[in-house]
């Protein structure tokens, strides 16, 4: 397999892509211009901690009357008296305090990538998704859910709505090259066959083999499109320290 390093605007030859919604293209271009290109030294804002009002659950069991059967033996007969049982009523009050306000994040089978966040520097919950390792360039870091700068400052970020490691579809991950941890600083050194390994929180391992490295334009938002085969797309700004282009590493699932 050949590694292309020339700028291109055509789709990567790795299975059929389903186009990202056109209505989100302009927003996506803005997000790809910001994400994975620089760092943010601003502190992550603390989320408010609201209290959900107490909820009261009341259960009542209506009185139950049981009539025993009449028994007759010979000339004499005995009839039992009816018995009545009344259940008690119990009331339970529970107050739940929310420690952190989080946006809904559903880690299910991939459908479509979410629209890029309108505020790339807004705070978002820190959600760990296991680890990503790229042995060739000495990378082994925790991967997080989200593509805002505040998340990428922690480590490489998984684009919500794209496939999870091991699933059919496109696992899209962005990361910094020149700021903070610089996790994708040397992705330009990857060649065909190099491994990218994801490990789930439960220890399940998913290994991918690099098939292509290419340079695209910030407007090439098709790199996040779903695919019909298990693939991964790593992206970061290119050249290092510039937002002029994007470097994209494509890999195919080999185990997992």
DAWO-V96090 format. One record per residue. N is the residue number from 0. PHI is phi as a letter, one per 20 degrees, with the letter a starting at -180 (999 if undefined). Layout:
# DAWO-V96090
n->N phi->PHI
n->N phi->PHI
This chain:
# DAWO-V96090
n->0 phi->999
n->1 phi->e
n->2 phi->d
n->3 phi->e
n->4 phi->d
n->5 phi->e
n->6 phi->f
n->7 phi->b
n->8 phi->c
n->9 phi->e
n->10 phi->f
n->11 phi->f
n->12 phi->e
n->13 phi->b
n->14 phi->n
n->15 phi->e
n->16 phi->e
n->17 phi->d
n->18 phi->f
n->19 phi->f
n->20 phi->g
n->21 phi->f
n->22 phi->f
n->23 phi->d
n->24 phi->f
n->25 phi->f
n->26 phi->f
n->27 phi->f
n->28 phi->f
n->29 phi->f
n->30 phi->f
n->31 phi->f
n->32 phi->f
n->33 phi->e
n->34 phi->f
n->35 phi->m
n->36 phi->d
n->37 phi->b
n->38 phi->c
n->39 phi->c
n->40 phi->e
n->41 phi->f
n->42 phi->f
n->43 phi->f
n->44 phi->f
n->45 phi->f
n->46 phi->f
n->47 phi->f
n->48 phi->c
n->49 phi->f
n->50 phi->d
n->51 phi->f
n->52 phi->g
n->53 phi->g
n->54 phi->d
n->55 phi->d
n->56 phi->d
n->57 phi->c
n->58 phi->c
n->59 phi->c
n->60 phi->d
n->61 phi->f
n->62 phi->g
n->63 phi->d
n->64 phi->d
n->65 phi->d
n->66 phi->d
n->67 phi->f
n->68 phi->f
n->69 phi->e
n->70 phi->d
n->71 phi->d
n->72 phi->c
n->73 phi->m
n->74 phi->f
n->75 phi->e
n->76 phi->c
n->77 phi->c
n->78 phi->d
n->79 phi->f
n->80 phi->e
n->81 phi->f
n->82 phi->d
n->83 phi->c
n->84 phi->c
n->85 phi->d
n->86 phi->e
n->87 phi->e
n->88 phi->d
n->89 phi->c
n->90 phi->c
n->91 phi->c
n->92 phi->d
n->93 phi->c
n->94 phi->d
n->95 phi->d
n->96 phi->d
n->97 phi->e
n->98 phi->f
n->99 phi->b
n->100 phi->e
n->101 phi->c
n->102 phi->e
n->103 phi->f
n->104 phi->c
n->105 phi->d
n->106 phi->e
n->107 phi->d
n->108 phi->g
n->109 phi->f
n->110 phi->c
n->111 phi->c
n->112 phi->f
n->113 phi->f
n->114 phi->f
n->115 phi->g
n->116 phi->f
n->117 phi->f
n->118 phi->d
n->119 phi->f
n->120 phi->d
n->121 phi->f
n->122 phi->f
n->123 phi->b
n->124 phi->f
n->125 phi->e
n->126 phi->c
n->127 phi->e
n->128 phi->d
n->129 phi->o
n->130 phi->c
n->131 phi->c
n->132 phi->c
n->133 phi->c
n->134 phi->g
n->135 phi->g
n->136 phi->d
n->137 phi->m
n->138 phi->e
n->139 phi->b
n->140 phi->b
n->141 phi->f
n->142 phi->d
n->143 phi->c
n->144 phi->e
n->145 phi->p
n->146 phi->c
n->147 phi->f
n->148 phi->g
n->149 phi->f
n->150 phi->e
n->151 phi->f
n->152 phi->f
n->153 phi->e
n->154 phi->r
n->155 phi->g
n->156 phi->d
n->157 phi->e
n->158 phi->f
n->159 phi->g
n->160 phi->n
n->161 phi->e
n->162 phi->f
n->163 phi->e
n->164 phi->g
n->165 phi->n
n->166 phi->e
n->167 phi->f
n->168 phi->p
n->169 phi->d
n->170 phi->e
n->171 phi->d
n->172 phi->c
n->173 phi->d
n->174 phi->a
n->175 phi->f
n->176 phi->d
n->177 phi->c
n->178 phi->c
n->179 phi->l
n->180 phi->e
n->181 phi->l
n->182 phi->g
n->183 phi->d
n->184 phi->g
n->185 phi->d
n->186 phi->f
n->187 phi->f
n->188 phi->e
n->189 phi->f
n->190 phi->c
n->191 phi->g
n->192 phi->n
n->193 phi->f
n->194 phi->e
n->195 phi->c
n->196 phi->c
n->197 phi->d
n->198 phi->c
n->199 phi->f
n->200 phi->g
n->201 phi->e
n->202 phi->n
n->203 phi->f
n->204 phi->d
n->205 phi->c
n->206 phi->d
n->207 phi->c
n->208 phi->d
n->209 phi->f
n->210 phi->d
n->211 phi->a
n->212 phi->c
n->213 phi->b
n->214 phi->d
n->215 phi->c
n->216 phi->e
n->217 phi->g
n->218 phi->f
n->219 phi->e
n->220 phi->f
n->221 phi->f
n->222 phi->f
n->223 phi->e
n->224 phi->g
n->225 phi->f
n->226 phi->c
n->227 phi->e
n->228 phi->c
n->229 phi->f
n->230 phi->c
n->231 phi->c
n->232 phi->c
n->233 phi->e
n->234 phi->c
n->235 phi->b
n->236 phi->f
n->237 phi->b
n->238 phi->f
n->239 phi->g
n->240 phi->n
n->241 phi->c
n->242 phi->d
n->243 phi->f
n->244 phi->c
n->245 phi->c
n->246 phi->d
n->247 phi->c
n->248 phi->d
n->249 phi->d
n->250 phi->b
n->251 phi->d
n->252 phi->f
n->253 phi->d
n->254 phi->b
n->255 phi->p
